Amino acid sequence: MGAALADIDEAQLWSFAREFEGDALNDKVASNYLTGDLLERELMLAVGSGSEITPTVAGLLLFGRNERVAALLPRSAATMVRFAGDTMQAPEVEHLQLTGNLSTLYDHALKFIARYCDLWNERPRSFPGDAASDAPVVARGNYHRGVVEEAVANALAHRDLALRDHATRIHVFDHSLEILNARRTAGFGPVPQRAIRYGVPQRLNPQIAAIFSSPAYDLKLRRGGLPALLRTSRLFSNRRAEIHAFNDEFRLRIYSA
C-alpha cells in the first residue's frame, strides 16, 4: 500500500538490467527507458497498467530507495547487536538497526560484523592473539569471509516477512556469530531441515533469491549455498555450525576459529 514507481532506485534497477542488454533485455524498453515496463513486463516486480504501476514487495526489497523501503516495509529492517560475552545476557556493546533495500542491508551488515571480527579468505597458519590467551581483553573472532557472506545473504534473501513478530537479528558474540530469521515452522519439519544441508532448496522467496544472487545484482556472492557454508565453517574453525528451526524462527550459529 502506498508504493509507486518513484520509490524505485532507477540507477540500481537499470544497472542490473543493462547486464542483460543484447540477450534478454527488450530493445524497446531499453531504448525508451521505460522503468514501469521493465519492472512489470520484464521482471514481474510490479503490477498494474499504464501510469498506475505499483512495485511488488520483491521489487521494493531489491530495488527500492532506502528511505522508502524503511517507510513502506518497516519489518524488513535488520537488527545488529554486539554482546560483550557469549550469551544474550551479556552487556550490549553496540545495538544498531539497519534499514534499506537488500543491497544496502547486506553491505551494512558485513561492515558491522567486520568492526568486531576478522574475516579471512582462507585459514592462516596462526591468528592474531593466539599467543595472548591470558590477555584481559578477548581477541577478535576469526571467521571465513565466504561463510559470513553466505550466511548474511541467506538470511536476507529467505526472510519470511509474513511473520510480524520475528525480525532479522545478527548477534556478534565473543566466540560466535548467530543469525536469527523469521521462518514458518509449519511445513518445515525435521526432514526439510535435514534436506537443506544437502543443498535441497526449501525457498520461500525464489524470485528475490534468484535476483539477489545474480551476478548482475553486483554483490559478488560466492557459490555453494548452505552445504558449502557448513563445510567451510567446520574446516576453518574445527567446529560444526549449528542450525535450529522452531517457533517460526530459523537460527544459524557459526563459531570462531
N, C-alpha and C positions, 0 to 999 in steps of 0.2 A: 504494500500500500504506500502510495506517495512517491514511488520511484519513477524516474524519467530518463530519457536519453542523455540529458545534461549531467546526470550523475555518473556517467561513464568516462573514464580517463581515456580519451581518444588516442593519445600518443602511445599509451601502453597497448591498447587494443590493436592499432594498426601496425605497431612494431611486431606483434605476434602474427598478424595476417600476412605481412609482407614476406615472411619466410616461406609462404606457400604460393607466392606470385609466380605465374607461369605454369603451375601444376594444378593446384586446387582452387585458388582464389579466382572468383568470377571476374573476367576482364571488365565488364560493365560496372560492377561495384567498385573495382579498383580505380578505374579512370574517373568515375564521378564522385568518389569519396563519400559513399552512402553508408554512413555508420549504422543506421537503422537496418538496412538490408543485410549488412554484414552480420550483425547480431542475430537478426531473426531468421533469414533465409539461408545463410551460410553456416552459422554455428549453433543455431537453435538456442540462443541465450536471451531471447526476447520474444514477446507475444504481442499481437495487435495488428493494426493495419494503418497505412498512411502515416499521418503525423502522431497518431495515438499508439506509439510503440512503447512497451514497458519492459525493462530488463527483468530477467528472472533472478531468483536468488543466486543461482550459479553465476550468472552474468555479473552481478554486483560483487560477489565474493572474488571473482577472478580479475575483473577489470574496473571495478567501481573506484571513484575518487575516495581517498581515505576518510575524509571528514563525512562524506555521505554514507559510506558503509557503516561508520560508527553510529550515525543517527538513525539509519533505517534498519540495521541489523545489530542491535546492541549486544545480543547474546553471542555474536561471532568474535567477541574480544577474547584475548588470552591473558591469563594471569601468570606472572613470573615471580617466584619467591626464592631468595637465598636464605637458608637457615644456617645458623652457627652451631651445627651439630649434625646428627644423623637421623633425627626424627622430627616430626612436625611440632613436637612440644618444645623444641629448641627455640631460642630467641631468633626473631627475624632480623637479618642484616639489611635486606632491601626487598621491597614489595612494589611491583610495577604492573600496571595494566596496559596491555598493548591493544591498539585498535588500528583498523585499516583493512585494505584488501589482503588477499592471501600472500602476495609477493612481499608486501610490507611487513606482515606478521612474521613471515619466515626469516627475513633479513634481521629484524629487530630481536627475535627470539635467539638467533645464533649469536648476535652481538652480546646479549645479556649473559648467555652461558659462557662466552669467551672471556667475560670480565672476571669470572671466578674459576675457570677451568682452563687447562692446557689441552689443545686439540692437536692430534698428531696424524699425519698421513700414513705412518707405519710405526711400529713399536721400536723405540730406540734401545740401545744396549743398557742404558740406565736413565732414570728420571731425575730431574732436579729435586733436591730434598731427600733423596734416598738415604744419604749418609747422616741426615739430621732427624732421626726418628724421635729424639727426645726434645725437639725444639718446642718452645711454648706456643707457637702458632702452627696450626695444622697446614701442611703443604697443600698446594693447589691440586685438585683432582686431575688425572690424566685419562683422556678418552680418545678413541679413534674418531677422527673427524667425520669420516663417511658414515659411521654408526650414528653419531649425533644428528647429522644432516638428515639421514633417512628416518630417524625416529621423529624429528620435528615435522618433516614433510608428511609422514603418515598421519600424524595427529591432526594436522591442519586439513588435509585432503579428505579424511574419512570421518569428520565430526558429524554427530547426529544432532543437527540444530533443532529437531522437533522436540528435544528434551530441554525444558526451560531451566531446570534446577541443577544442571551439571555443566559447569563451564570448563573450558580447556585450561589446565593448570600445568605448569612446568616447575618442579621443585628441584633446587640445587642444594644438595647436602654435602657434607664434608667428603664422603666417600662414595656417593652415588648420585645419579640423576633419576628423577621419577616424573613420568608424563602421565597425566590423568585426562581422560577424554570421555565425552558422552557417547554411549553406545548401547542401544537397546539390547537387553539380555534376552528378551523373547526371540526365539529363532536363532540364537547364538549360543547354543549349549556347549557341552564338553567336546562333542565331535567337531563342529566347525572351529572351535578354539584350537584343536589339535591340527586341523587341516591347514590353517593359515601358516603354521610353522613349516609346511612343505611347499608353500607358495600357492596354495589353492585359494583364490580370492573369495572374500565374503564382503564385497564392497557395498556401501550404502549410496555413494555418490560417484558412479562410474564416469559421468560427464566431467565433473570437477576434477577427478583424479586423472583422467586422460589428458586434459589441457594443462593441468598443474605440472604433470610430469613430462610434458612435451619439451624437447629442446628449444622450440620456438618461444616458449614462455620464459626462457632465458634464466632459469635458476641453477642450471648446470648440476642437476641432481644425478647421483650415482645410480647404477643399475644393480639389480639383485633382489630388491624388496626385503621383506621380513626375514626370509631364510638367510640371506647374506648378512643382515644386521645381527642375527643371533649368532651365527658362526664367527664373524669378525670380532664381535664383542667378547666372546669366550676366548678366542685366541689372543686377543690383546690384553685382557685383564685376568685371564685364568679363572674367571667366574662366569657362570651362565646368567644371562639376562632373565628376568622373571616377568611372566605375563599372567595377568589375572583379569577376569571379567565377571563382575557381579554387581547387583543393584544398579543396573543401567550405567555402568561405568567400566571403561577399559583402562587397565593400568600396565605400564611398562616401566621396569626399573633396570637401569644399566649401572654396572659397578665400575668404579675407578681402578686403574692399574696402580 
